[in-house]
């Protein structure tokens, strides 16, 4: 019987998660869930004018996009 070959280390290096970008994602999701026009949690409890809800929705989406772009980094 022959010797078994050693498996070579061909695995990819682990990815590093950026805490700052993770917090940006959480903040953007909170803005969307709380202040989305007509369906947000705070809008169901009290009336918040559209002057505040639409910019919060746009800002939340922007935070999500920016956070997901650089969430994972190579070591």
Secondary structure, 3 states (H helix, E strand, C coil): CCCCCCCCCCCCCCEEECHHHHHHHHHHHHHHHHHCCCCCHHHHHCCCCHHHHHHHHHHHHHHHHHHHHCCEEEC
